[in-house]
Amino acid sequence: MKGTTDAGGQSSAVRLQDGPPGQPAGTVAGSSAARPLPTPATGAPTGRRRASFAARWRRDWPLLLMALPAVLLLLVFHYLPTVGNVVAFKDYDQWSGDTAIEAIVNSPWIGFTNFAELFADSQFWDALRNTLLITTFQLVFFFPLPIALAILLNSVVSSRLRGFIQTVVYLPHFFSWVLVVTFFLQMLGGSGLLAQVLRDNGLEPWNIMTNSDTFILLVSSESLWKDVGWGTIIFLAALTAIDQNLYEAAASDGANRWRRLWHVTLPGLRPVVVLLLILQLGNALSVGFEQFILQRDAVGRQAAEVLDTYVYYLGLLTQDYGVGAAAGLFKAVIGLILILVANRVARRFGEEGVFVRS
């Protein structure tokens, strides 16, 4: 029994086991009459009651209204088009109905024939190989750069200088791929700035824009220049969430700047890094469309053909919609498998991952 004294000087006590004679155990005793404690056995509520639907609607309707455009966007451009994946299992004939829905319904069911034709196409395997090579290269050499840039920007003392650098590195993200490719063409093309400087010095110019052997370096450099600044936004936000007392405690223990980076900064960024890495693996087979289709003719199909351009040329230009849909569905299924596997591996190493099974 533990006792307290109220404002009037009267003694009150909370008796959880024993009470005075005539009073049952598990009651609150004080100046007022003894009241029984609510317990699950008596059927008394143990938590806060859930609000009714009408009350929750009155409380949350502004947030629901704000989210409505995004929900409609996902519904119209992501969820409804997934119904068209049934074309991958049909011999689709666009003239078999007055509308696209009728054409899909009237087209005969052929099972996995489109997938067999897809896997027998050597161009599909070339596109898959190029996609995996570019994804792996950018994942190894491009993914860590936004983290390093965010750490460097976070260490800049002057807020004006930090804001200026952020503006400069963020700006290319808002350029279209047409402008980005044109910029690199003016700098590295056969008649670009670099070639002119080499000619003026009596050297043989390098035409990097049409060299299929270095195409992977070219597209990675373009992606790096365009999006490395934009990728630092999430990591800068994660850096601000790290407790500054940890840095002070590490400094008081004699840790230098590199040890504070290794033992405080990087562990603080680890959950965000794991989350973005899982999402990046989910898009492993989607390296882009505009960037590659703009440069496909310059370097050749063998070097620049990826799954996105393969689906475009096969499904739209040749009107082989069934095989094109099969290629798109294959890419989506592989991306889903990669996300599930990466999320499970992250959970095994103690990270939260993208989702948690309830």
Buried (B, 14 or more C-beta within 10 A) or exposed (E): EEEEEEEEEEEBEEBEEEBEEEBEEBBBBBEEEBEEEEEEEEEEEEEEEEEEEEEEEEEEEEEEEEEEEEEEEEEEEEEEEEEBBBBBBBBBBEEBBEEEEEBBEBBEEBEEBBBEBBEEBEBBEBBBEBBBEBBEBBBEEBBEBBBEBBBEBBEBEEEEEBEEBBEEBBEBBEBEBEEBBBBBBEEBBEEBEBBEEEEEEEEEBBBBBBBBEBBBEBBBBBBBBBBBBBBBBBBBEBBEEBEEEBBEEBBEEEBEEEEBBEBBBEEBBBBBBBBBBBEBBBBBBBBBBBBBBBBBEBBEBEBBBBBBBBBBBBBEEEEBBBBBBBBBBBBBEBBEEBBBEBBEBBBEEEBEBBEEEE
